[in-house]
Amino acid sequence: MTRKPVIRPRKTAIQERSRATVDNLIEATARILVKDGFDKASTNRIAEVAGVSIGSLYQYFPSKEALVAAVIERHQQQIMQMVRSELSEVSSQPLDQAMRRFVAVAVEAHRLDPQLHRVLAEQIPRVGKLEKLETFSRENFSLFSTYLEGARDELGVDDLELASFVCVTTIEALTHNAVLHHSRVLTDDRMEALIDEGARLVTGYLKGQRASQLRAGHHKPIR
């Protein structure tokens, strides 16, 4: 049986100098992953690029998989900081405007470092299931679900938990796939069209049942 790599850091850097060492190691790992890929990364190479000794590396990280995990965590923290900031006022916006903002923020988040994002998406299965990935997904889901709770009067769906899952998964898949496989749709001249179409997709789904009832002459409020 293949032994699973240890991905937890050995210890947490507390002093300023040790934090700088850890930062250098994580930055070096990210650069090597983007340039050379996972297979060509090694702890010796990472230590060399970071300008630290291999002994210092092993004081904090037991393996290169642990360093990749740290890169993933940092990248996701950067994404969530941006998402929280950009969506801070979305709760007061009408549905059409809010959905466009959700899609636009997802595109912006995936464009923070698309090359690194692409590499990390390919490396995650090799590093193993990380708790931070689940936390990241739950937070996006929570942001979206909270908005829908306050916009019930505009919705044509009853199960808000299911609707949140459908919409968040759709938006994530759309923007994630654009970064990984269709970067041409993220060029400046096509990005606005991508955002418009993505927003129209999820807005149509959220309004669909209500719109159908109104067209049919049924004006009974949907709970």
Secondary structure, DSSP 8 states (H G I E B T S, - for coil): -------S-SS---SHHHHHHHHHHHHHHHHHHHHH-STT--HHHHHHHHTS-HHHHHHH-SSHHHHHHHHHHHHHHHHHHHHHHHTTTGGGS-HHHHHHHHHHHHHHHHTSSHHHHHHHHHHHHHH---HHHHHHHHHHHHHHHHHHHHTGGG-S-S-HHHHHHHHHHHHHHHHHHHHHH-GGGGSHHHHHHHHHHHHHHHHHHHHHHHHHHHHTT------
